[in-house]
Amino acid sequence: MSEANTTQRLKKELSLLSVYAIATGTTLSAGFFLLPGYAYRDAGPAVVLCYLIAGLLMVPAMLCIVELSTAMPRAGGAYYFLDRSLGPLAGTIGGLGTWIALTLKTAFALVGMGYYLGIFFPDAPMTIIATGFALLFGFVNFMGSSKTGVFQIVLVFFLLAILTWFIGLGGMSLENFDNFEGFFAKEKEKSGTIFATAGLVFISYVGVTNMASVSEEVKDPERNIPLGVFAALTTAIIIYVLGVGLMVGFVPGSEWQSAENINTPVATAVNHFAGRPGVIVVSIAAILAFSSVVNGAILSSSRYPLAMGRDHLLPGFFRRINKHGVPVRSIIVTVGAVIAYIWLFDLHTIAELASASQLLMFAVLCGAVIVMRESRIDSYDPGYRSPFYPWLQIIGIIGPLAVIAAMGWLEIAFTFGLVSVGALWYYYYARPRVKRHGAIYHVFERLGRLRYDELDSELRGILKEKGLRDDDPFDVVVARSHVVDAEPSMSFEEIVEVASTRLAERTTHTASELAAKFLEGTRIGATPVSKGVALPHLRMRDVHEPQLAIVRSREGVTISIGEAQITEPIHAMFFLMSPEDDPGQHLRILAQLAGQIEQEGYMAEWLAAKDEQQLKEILLRNDRYFSITLESGKSSEAWIGKKLRDIDFPEDLLVALIRRHQRTVVPKGDTELVVGDRLTIIGDPKGIRQLYERFGSLDLGE
């Protein structure tokens, strides 16, 4: 088996539809098709309220997980978030706990699949069948997340169609509400029953946040993760409350005592209003639902050993991925654990243990958001921020812990054992191998103790990988930047003075003040230097928008960074100055500059550029700028002699640069275009594509 090195990243192959399908598919399964009967036995008709409470209990955790996922889209989800916020000890416990919860949920779904297959094959060996399906879906995951995602989409939308039919037809058929009498009878018999049962059915919703563990593989995670997860939870709550309400409405309490009915509650309910054909339809839906959750859960849970192996909390065996970007060994171990649960535990125990471990993890994850925000790390830059900070997070901590306490001694003992095992593993195996700390050390630093600078560096790397947001003014900043061609004899200090003088023209700060700060940042090692490029940068008060000065030195200059002398000649220097109150945007622009200059062939193109306009175009994003030279006899001739305000440009485009006779003209509405003008147009990719479609490639100039 060909294996990649440990730093190889998983491929970004999951779309918004895939996010929704995985989150929904891993939610609408055993919690709907299997668990309501057991929950009804505990809570009576109030089981409907239990599902609603469990769904609402998910909201704080879901919002916090989405925030963490958009800030740190990495394989391992909850493990990675806890490790980078609270440190590797919490990461070990969280990774182990979440992996156990997901694998238990997978086993739960496979057992449920067996019960519904029993409707068609009553004498089949269900445990063996469940084991076979575990192996089958493990093989599906070997094919990679894109194929897994497509499979998930097909399963989920077929499932949603059947559930819509079940709820629609059932709602129209339900006429007698006698089964809802004595709604709180079980609660009166034993106080706390509703919250204990809410804890039992909590496992029904945990699939919504499974996307956190595969966030590294999501395209545009800052957009697709929030939209996909919010839509999935809304779908799940509606279907659970309406669907379970119909089950209660159609099935008398006496029928829930039958083992056959309690294990196939949806089939039992639909038999009351659609007969045997309805039973067959919902049984097929149940099998598809269980297939969906198993497929998605194996995909998600296998990323936890991978992530922990990367960070040396587990043996290197787990961190390997094959040439197709699939963590084969992690999948094998995950499937093995699922099969073990199938043979060792009964259904009710699996549900209780999975819910308890997930409740604990969600409480700690809400705490992780508090730590990350209070750390004040500039590079912690989530695309979505959970609201009502810190009250929502505090509720998210207290609520799950209270529910665990209401569930009983088994769940309390299990969570205590999980924490103990994770702590022992960390101290005896991982601690000697790990030399990092979490964001909590940055909180300590504010109190005069210790911080872990490598975390800031790691988060900056994630910022670079995520790229710019749609509203970041990167192309405008580049287009309006100052450009300087340094004289051969100029030193770095002299270049700093020239760049600072140019930037001072657009701020209330003096050139000497800016120069001193740029040089100070370089002296203490805060200036990134790589491949002949330096990125001095500042965040300043009284600066209202990012400003950039670009300096080219064909001969190259030397720079001292901290105590080290950079021997490699520096040919490109980008002096970035941004508002002090928006560190995230500042770092995203800086990361984009760094990413642009690392492209193959960049330096040769940079040194060969003929003028200021070409230097800027090298930095602009290809899908967001269009350059054209106006010539007679070509389609661009239509613009010659026109003023800019009279030209019908596509929406959201801006003429950023005009190069005319070896000089740069500042574009204005009354600027009249002449033959030979070279225009650089920036803006929305859709409008840029329209220009390419209109002019083709013949009029694009040199």
C-alpha positions in Angstrom: 0.0 0.0 0.0 1.4 3.4 -1.0 1.2 5.8 1.8 1.6 9.5 2.0 3.6 11.4 4.6 2.1 12.5 7.8 1.6 16.1 6.7 -0.5 15.3 3.7 -3.9 16.9 3.9 -7.2 15.3 3.0 -8.8 16.3 -0.3 -11.5 19.0 -0.2 -14.3 17.1 -2.0 -17.5 17.7 0.1 -20.0 20.3 -1.1 -22.8 22.0 0.8 -25.2 19.3 -0.4 -22.7 16.7 1.0 -22.5 18.5 4.3 -26.3 18.5 4.6 -26.6 14.9 3.5 -24.0 13.6 6.0 -25.3 15.6 8.9 -28.9 14.7 8.1 -28.3 11.1 7.2 -26.3 10.4 10.4 -29.2 11.9 12.4 -32.4 10.5 10.9 -31.8 6.8 11.7 -31.9 4.8 14.9 -33.2 7.8 16.8 -36.4 7.7 14.6 -36.8 4.1 13.5 -35.7 2.3 16.6 -35.4 4.4 19.8 -39.0 5.8 20.2 -40.3 2.5 21.5 -37.7 2.4 24.3 -38.2 6.1 25.0 -42.0 5.6 25.2 -41.5 2.8 27.7 -39.6 5.3 30.0 -41.5 8.5 29.4 -44.9 7.6 28.0 -46.6 10.1 25.6 -44.2 12.8 26.9 -41.6 11.1 24.7 -42.5 13.8 22.1 -41.4 16.5 24.6 -38.2 14.5 25.3 -37.2 14.6 21.6 -37.9 18.4 21.5 -35.8 18.9 24.7 -32.9 16.9 23.3 -33.0 18.9 20.0 -33.0 22.2 21.9 -30.1 20.9 24.1 -28.2 20.4 20.8 -28.4 24.0 19.8 -25.6 25.6 22.1 -23.2 22.7 21.2 -24.1 22.9 17.5 -23.4 26.6 17.4 -20.1 26.3 19.2 -19.0 23.4 17.0 -19.8 25.3 13.9 -17.8 28.2 15.2 -14.8 26.0 15.9 -15.2 24.2 12.6 -15.0 27.4 10.6 -12.0 28.6 12.5 -10.1 25.2 12.5 -11.4 23.0 9.7 -9.3 19.9 10.5 -9.9 16.2 10.5 -10.7 15.0 14.0 -13.3 17.7 14.7 -14.0 17.7 18.5 -10.6 16.1 19.3 -8.7 18.8 17.3 -10.8 21.6 18.9 -10.2 20.4 22.4 -6.6 19.7 21.9 -5.9 23.2 20.5 -8.0 25.0 23.1 -7.6 23.1 26.4 -4.4 21.2 25.5 -3.5 17.6 24.6 -4.8 16.0 27.8 -8.3 17.3 27.0 -7.7 16.4 23.4 -7.0 12.8 24.3 -10.1 12.5 26.4 -12.2 14.3 23.9 -10.9 12.4 20.9 -11.4 9.1 22.6 -14.9 10.0 23.9 -16.2 11.3 20.6 -14.8 8.3 18.7 -16.5 5.9 21.2 -19.8 7.8 20.9 -19.7 7.7 17.1 -18.7 4.0 16.9 -21.4 3.2 19.5 -24.0 5.1 17.4 -22.8 3.1 14.3 -23.3 -0.2 16.1 -26.7 1.0 17.3 -27.7 1.7 13.7 -26.5 -1.7 12.5 -28.5 -3.5 15.2 -31.6 -1.4 14.1 -31.0 -2.4 10.5 -31.2 -6.0 11.6 -34.6 -5.6 13.3 -36.1 -4.0 10.2 -34.6 -6.7 8.0 -36.3 -9.1 10.3 -39.6 -7.9 9.0 -38.7 -9.5 5.6 -36.5 -12.4 6.9 -37.7 -13.3 10.4 -35.3 -16.2 10.9 -32.1 -14.5 9.6 -29.1 -14.3 12.1 -29.3 -10.5 12.8 -25.9 -10.2 14.6 -24.1 -11.8 11.7 -26.0 -9.6 9.2 -25.1 -6.5 11.1 -21.4 -7.5 11.1 -21.5 -8.0 7.4 -23.0 -4.6 6.8 -20.3 -3.1 9.0 -17.7 -4.6 6.7 -19.6 -3.5 3.6 -19.7 0.2 4.6 -16.1 0.1 5.7 -15.3 -0.9 2.1 -17.4 2.0 0.8 -15.3 4.4 2.9 -12.1 3.0 1.3 -13.2 4.7 -1.9 -12.8 8.2 -0.5 -15.0 11.0 0.8 -16.3 12.3 -2.6 -17.8 8.9 -3.5 -19.0 8.5 0.1 -20.6 11.9 -0.1 -22.4 11.1 -3.4 -23.7 7.8 -1.9 -24.9 9.8 1.2 -26.8 12.3 -0.9 -28.7 9.6 -2.8 -29.6 7.8 0.4 -30.7 10.9 2.3 -33.0 12.4 -0.3 -34.7 9.0 -0.9 -35.1 8.7 2.9 -36.5 12.3 3.2 -39.1 11.6 0.5 -40.4 8.5 2.4 -40.5 10.3 5.7 -42.4 13.2 4.2 -44.9 10.6 2.9 -45.1 9.0 6.4 -45.7 12.3 8.2 -48.1 13.7 5.5 -50.3 10.6 5.2 -50.1 9.9 8.9 -51.1 13.5 9.8 -54.1 13.3 7.6 -55.2 9.9 9.0 -54.8 10.7 12.7 -58.3 11.4 14.1 -58.1 10.1 17.7 -55.9 11.7 20.3 -56.7 9.4 23.2 -53.2 8.0 23.3 -51.9 11.4 24.5 -53.9 11.2 27.7 -51.8 11.0 30.8 -49.1 12.9 29.0 -47.0 13.5 32.2 -48.0 10.3 34.0 -44.5 8.8 34.0 -43.0 12.1 35.2 -45.5 12.0 38.2 -44.5 8.5 39.0 -40.8 9.3 39.1 -39.5 12.9 39.0 -36.8 13.6 36.4 -38.0 10.9 33.9 -38.4 13.4 31.1 -34.9 14.8 31.3 -33.5 11.3 31.8 -35.3 10.1 28.6 -34.1 13.3 26.8 -30.6 12.1 27.6 -31.4 8.7 26.2 -32.7 10.1 22.9 -30.0 12.7 22.7 -28.0 10.2 20.6 -30.7 10.8 17.9 -29.2 14.3 17.1 -25.5 13.8 17.5 -25.1 13.1 13.8 -25.7 16.8 13.1 -22.3 17.7 14.3 -20.5 14.8 12.6 -19.4 17.3 10.0 -16.8 18.7 12.4 -14.7 15.6 12.0 -14.6 15.8 8.2 -14.4 19.6 8.0 -11.0 19.4 6.5 -12.6 17.8 3.4 -15.3 20.5 3.0 -15.1 23.0 0.2 -15.5 26.6 1.4 -16.0 25.5 5.0 -16.9 29.0 6.3 -20.0 28.9 4.1 -20.9 25.3 3.7 -20.5 24.0 7.3 -22.9 26.5 8.9 -25.5 26.3 6.2 -25.4 22.5 6.0 -25.5 21.9 9.8 -28.2 24.5 10.5 -30.4 23.0 7.8 -29.8 19.5 9.0 -30.7 20.2 12.7 -33.9 22.1 11.6 -34.9 19.1 9.4 -34.1 16.7 12.2 -36.2 18.5 14.9 -39.2 18.8 12.6 -39.2 15.2 11.5 -38.5 13.8 15.0 -41.2 15.8 16.8 -43.9 15.3 14.1 -42.9 11.7 13.4 -42.7 10.6 17.1 -46.0 12.4 17.7 -47.6 10.3 15.0 -46.2 7.1 16.5 -47.7 8.0 19.9 -51.0 8.9 18.3 -51.4 5.7 16.4 -49.9 3.1 18.8 -51.7 2.4 22.1 -49.5 2.1 25.1 -50.2 -1.7 25.4 -48.7 -2.4 22.0 -45.3 -1.0 23.1 -44.9 -3.9 25.5 -44.3 -6.3 22.5 -40.6 -6.9 21.7 -41.5 -6.8 18.0 -43.3 -3.5 18.2 -40.8 -1.8 20.4 -37.9 -2.6 18.0 -39.8 -1.4 14.9 -41.9 1.5 16.1 -42.3 3.2 12.7 -43.5 0.0 11.1 -45.9 -0.5 14.0 -47.4 3.0 13.6 -47.7 2.9 9.8 -49.5 -0.4 9.9 -52.4 1.4 11.6 -53.1 3.7 8.7 -51.3 2.2 5.6 -51.3 -1.5 6.2 -48.8 -4.0 5.0 -47.7 -1.9 1.9 -46.9 1.0 4.3 -44.9 -1.3 6.5 -42.8 -2.4 3.5 -42.2 1.2 2.4 -41.1 2.5 5.9 -39.0 -0.7 6.5 -37.1 0.1 3.3 -36.7 3.7 4.5 -35.4 2.4 7.8 -32.8 0.2 6.1 -31.8 3.2 4.0 -31.6 5.4 7.0 -29.5 2.9 8.9 -27.3 2.6 5.8 -26.9 6.4 5.7 -25.9 6.7 9.4 -23.4 3.8 9.2 -21.8 5.2 6.1 -21.6 8.7 7.4 -20.5 7.7 10.9 -17.7 5.5 9.7 -16.5 8.3 7.5 -16.6 10.8 10.5 -15.3 8.5 13.3 -12.4 7.2 11.3 -11.0 10.7 11.2 -10.4 10.8 14.9 -7.7 8.2 15.1 -6.1 9.9 12.0 -6.0 13.3 13.7 -4.8 11.9 17.0 -2.1 9.9 15.2 -0.9 13.0 13.4 -0.4 14.7 16.8 1.4 11.7 18.4 -1.4 11.0 20.9 -1.9 7.6 19.2 0.8 5.4 17.5 1.9 6.5 14.0 0.0 3.5 12.7 -3.1 5.7 12.6 -1.8 8.8 10.8 -1.1 7.2 7.5 -3.3 7.9 4.5 -3.0 6.1 1.2 -2.3 7.7 -2.2 -6.0 8.4 -2.7 -6.2 10.4 0.6 -8.1 7.7 2.6 -7.1 6.8 6.2 -7.4 3.1 5.5 -6.0 1.9 8.8 -8.2 4.2 10.9 -11.2 2.9 9.0 -10.2 -0.7 9.7 -9.9 -0.1 13.5 -13.1 1.9 13.6 -15.0 -0.9 11.9 -13.4 -3.4 14.2 -14.7 -1.4 17.3 -18.2 -1.3 15.8 -18.3 -5.1 15.3 -17.1 -5.6 18.9 -20.0 -3.4 20.3 -22.5 -5.4 18.2 -21.5 -8.6 19.8 -20.9 -7.3 23.4 -23.7 -4.9 24.3 -27.5 -4.8 24.2 -29.4 -2.1 22.3 -30.4 0.0 25.3 -26.9 0.0 26.8 -25.4 1.1 23.5 -27.8 4.1 23.3 -27.2 5.2 26.9 -23.4 5.0 26.7 -23.3 6.8 23.3 -25.6 9.6 24.6 -23.6 10.0 27.8 -20.2 10.3 26.2 -21.5 12.7 23.6 -23.2 14.9 26.2 -19.9 15.2 28.0 -18.0 16.1 24.8 -20.5 18.8 23.9 -20.2 20.4 27.3 -16.5 20.6 27.1 -16.6 21.9 23.5 -18.8 24.8 24.7 -16.0 25.5 27.2 -13.5 25.4 24.4 -15.1 28.3 22.6 -14.8 30.4 25.8 -11.1 29.5 26.0 -10.4 30.3 22.3 -12.1 33.7 22.6 -10.5 34.6 25.9 -7.1 33.6 24.5 -7.3 36.7 22.2 -5.3 34.9 19.5 -5.5 37.1 16.4 -5.4 34.1 14.1 -8.4 32.5 15.7 -10.7 33.7 12.9 -14.0 31.7 12.6 -16.2 32.4 9.7 -19.2 32.0 12.1 -19.3 33.2 15.7 -21.9 31.6 18.1 -24.2 34.3 19.5 -25.0 35.4 23.1 -21.4 34.9 24.3 -20.7 33.8 27.0 -24.2 32.9 28.3 -25.0 30.5 25.5 -21.7 28.7 26.1 -22.3 28.5 29.8 -25.8 27.0 29.2 -24.1 24.6 26.8 -21.8 23.4 29.6 -24.3 23.1 32.4 -27.2 21.6 30.4 -25.5 18.3 29.2 -23.9 17.7 32.6 -27.2 18.0 34.3 -28.8 15.6 31.9 -26.0 13.0 32.5 -26.7 13.3 36.2 -30.4 12.7 35.6 -29.7 9.6 33.5 -28.4 7.5 36.3 -25.3 5.8 37.9 -24.3 3.8 34.8 -23.9 6.9 32.7 -22.1 8.8 35.4 -19.7 5.9 36.0 -19.2 5.6 32.2 -18.2 9.2 31.8 -15.9 9.1 34.8 -14.3 6.0 33.4 -13.9 7.6 30.0 -12.1 10.6 31.5 -9.9 8.3 33.6 -8.9 6.1 30.7 -8.1 9.1 28.5 -6.0 10.8 31.3 -4.1 7.6 32.0 -3.3 7.0 28.3 -2.1 10.6 28.0 0.2 10.5 31.0 1.7 7.1 30.3 1.8 7.2 26.4 1.3 10.6 24.9 2.8 13.0 27.3 6.5 12.1 26.6 5.8 12.5 22.8 3.9 15.8 22.8 5.4 19.2 23.3 2.5 21.6 22.6 -0.1 23.3 24.7 -3.6 24.7 24.0 -5.0 28.2 23.7 -5.7 28.1 27.5 -2.0 29.0 27.9 -2.7 32.2 26.1 -5.3 32.9 28.8 -2.7 32.2 31.4 -0.3 34.6 29.6 -2.9 37.3 30.1 -2.6 36.5 33.8 1.2 36.7 33.7 2.1 33.0 33.1 2.7 31.1 29.9 1.6 31.0 26.2 2.2 28.6 23.4 3.3 30.4 20.2 3.2 27.4 18.0 -0.6 27.4 18.2 -0.7 30.9 16.7 1.6 29.7 13.9 -0.7 26.7 13.3 -3.8 28.8 13.1 -2.1 31.2 10.7 -1.4 28.2 8.5 -5.1 27.3 8.6 -6.0 30.9 7.7 -3.8 30.6 4.7 -5.4 27.4 3.6 -9.0 28.7 4.0 -8.2 31.8 1.9 -10.0 35.1 1.7 -13.6 35.7 2.4 -15.9 37.2 -0.3 -16.0 40.6 1.4 -12.2 40.9 2.0 -10.9 43.8 -0.2 -7.7 42.0 -1.3 -7.9 42.9 -4.9 -8.8 46.5 -4.2 -5.9 46.8 -1.8 -3.5 45.5 -4.4 -4.9 47.6 -7.2 -4.6 50.8 -5.0 -1.2 49.9 -3.6 2.0 52.0 -3.9 4.7 50.4 -6.1 8.4 51.2 -5.7 11.3 49.8 -7.8 14.2 50.0 -5.4 17.5 51.4 -6.5 20.4 48.9 -6.6 22.2 50.5 -3.7 19.3 50.7 -1.3 19.4 48.9 2.0 16.4 47.3 3.7 16.3 50.2 6.1 16.1 52.7 3.3 13.4 50.7 1.6 11.4 50.7 4.8 11.7 54.5 4.9 10.4 54.8 1.3 7.5 52.4 1.9 6.6 54.1 5.1 6.6 57.6 3.4 4.2 56.3 0.8 1.9 54.7 3.4 1.9 57.8 5.6 0.2 59.7 2.8 -3.0 57.7 3.6 -2.9 57.8 7.4 -2.5 60.3 10.3 0.7 58.4 11.3 4.1 59.9 10.4 6.5 58.1 8.1 9.1 57.9 10.9 6.6 56.3 13.2 5.6 53.7 10.6 9.2 52.9 9.7 10.1 52.4 13.4 7.3 49.9 13.9 8.1 48.0 10.7 11.8 47.7 11.7 10.8 46.7 15.3 8.6 43.9 13.9 11.4 42.7 11.8 13.9 42.9 14.6 11.7 40.7 16.9 11.0 38.1 14.2 7.4 39.1 13.3 8.2 39.6 9.6 7.5 36.4 7.5 10.4 35.8 5.0 10.3 33.0 2.4 11.6 32.3 -1.1 13.0 35.8 -1.6 9.9 37.6 -0.3 9.4 39.5 3.0 6.1 40.6 4.5 6.5 43.4 7.0 3.1 44.2 8.5 1.4 46.4 11.1 -2.0 46.9 12.7 -2.5 50.6 13.6 -5.1 52.8 15.2 -6.6 55.5 13.0 -6.2 53.3 9.9 -9.6 52.8 8.3 -8.8 50.3 5.6 -5.9 48.1 4.7 -3.0 49.8 2.8 -0.2 48.1 0.9 3.2 49.3 -0.4 4.9 47.0 -2.8 8.7 47.1 -3.3 10.7 45.3 -6.0 14.5 44.9 -5.7 15.9 43.3 -8.8 19.3 43.0 -7.3 18.0 41.8 -3.9 18.6 43.0 -0.4 19.5 41.3 2.9 17.4 41.4 6.0 18.1 40.6 9.7 15.2 38.8 11.3 15.6 38.7 15.1 19.1 37.6 15.7 19.4 35.8 12.4 20.8 37.2 9.1 18.8 36.1 6.1 21.4 35.2 3.5 18.9 34.6 0.7 18.5 37.9 -1.3 15.0 39.5 -0.9 13.5 40.6 -4.2 9.9 41.4 -3.1 8.7 43.2 -0.1 5.0 43.8 0.8 4.4 46.4 3.5 0.9 45.8 4.8 -0.9 48.2 7.2 -4.4 47.4 8.5 -6.9 48.7 11.1 -6.1 47.5 14.6 -9.6 46.3 15.3 -9.8 43.7 12.5 -6.9 41.3 13.0 -8.7 38.5 11.2 -8.9 40.4 7.9 -5.3 41.6 8.3 -4.1 38.0 8.7 -6.2 36.7 5.8 -4.8 39.4 3.4 -1.3 38.5 4.7 -1.9 34.8 4.2 -3.2 35.5 0.6 -0.1 37.4 -0.2 2.0 34.6 1.1 0.1 32.1 -0.9 0.4 34.0 -4.1 4.1 34.4 -3.9 4.6 30.6 -3.2 3.2 29.7 -6.6 5.6 28.0 -9.0 7.4 30.5 -11.3 6.3 33.5 -9.3 9.8 35.0 -8.8 10.8 34.8 -12.4 7.5 36.5 -13.4 8.0 39.1 -10.7 11.5 40.1 -11.8 10.4 40.2 -15.5 7.4 42.4 -15.0 7.7 45.6 -17.1 5.7 48.1 -15.1 3.6 48.7 -12.0 0.5 47.4 -13.6 2.1 44.0 -14.4 3.5 43.7 -10.9 0.0 44.2 -9.4 -1.6 41.8 -11.8 0.8 39.1 -10.7 -0.8 39.4 -7.2 -4.4 39.6 -8.2 -6.6 36.5 -8.1 -7.1 35.0 -11.6 -10.8 34.7 -11.3 -11.2 38.3 -10.0 -9.4 40.4 -12.6 -9.4 41.0 -16.3 -6.9 42.9 -18.3 -7.4 44.2 -21.8 -5.6 46.5 -24.3 -7.7 48.8 -26.4 -6.9 48.4 -30.1 -8.6 49.5 -33.4 -10.1 46.8 -35.5 -10.8 44.5 -32.5 -13.8 44.1 -30.3 -12.3 46.3 -27.6 -12.5 49.2 -30.2 -16.0 49.9 -28.9 -14.6 51.4 -25.7 -12.2 53.8 -27.5 -13.3 57.4 -27.1 -15.8 56.6 -24.4 -15.7 57.8 -20.8 -15.7 55.2 -18.1 -19.1 56.2 -16.8 -20.7 55.6 -20.2 -19.4 52.0 -20.5 -21.9 49.3 -19.6 -19.7 47.0 -17.4 -21.1 43.9 -15.8 -22.3 44.4 -12.2 -19.8 44.6 -9.3 -16.8 45.4 -11.5 -14.3 48.2 -11.1 -11.6 49.6 -13.4 -8.7 49.6 -11.0 -5.8 50.6 -13.3 -5.2 52.3 -16.6 -1.7 52.2 -18.2 -1.3 54.8 -20.9 2.0 55.6 -22.7 4.3 54.2 -19.9 2.4 56.0 -17.2 -0.4 55.1 -14.8 -3.7 57.0 -15.1 -6.0 57.1 -12.0 -9.4 55.8 -13.3 -12.3 58.3 -12.8 -15.8 58.5 -14.2 -14.9 61.2 -16.7 -11.7 59.4 -17.8 -11.8 59.1 -21.6 -10.2 55.9 -23.0 -7.8 56.1 -26.0 -6.1 53.6 -28.3 -3.4 51.6 -26.5 -4.9 52.0 -23.0 -4.4 48.9 -21.0 -7.2 48.4 -18.4 -7.1 46.2 -15.3 -10.6 45.4 -14.2 -11.3 43.7 -10.8 -14.5 42.5 -9.1 -17.0 39.6 -8.8 -15.9 36.4 -10.6 -19.3 36.2 -12.4 -18.7 39.6 -14.0 -15.1 38.7 -14.9 -16.3 35.6 -16.7 -18.7 37.7 -18.7 -15.9 39.9 -19.9 -13.9 36.8 -20.9 -16.9 35.5 -22.8 -17.4 38.8 -24.5 -13.8 39.5 -25.5 -12.3 36.0 -25.6 -8.5 35.7 -25.5 -7.6 37.8 -28.6 -8.0 41.2 -27.0 -6.3 40.6 -23.7 -3.1 42.4 -24.4 0.4 41.2 -23.5 
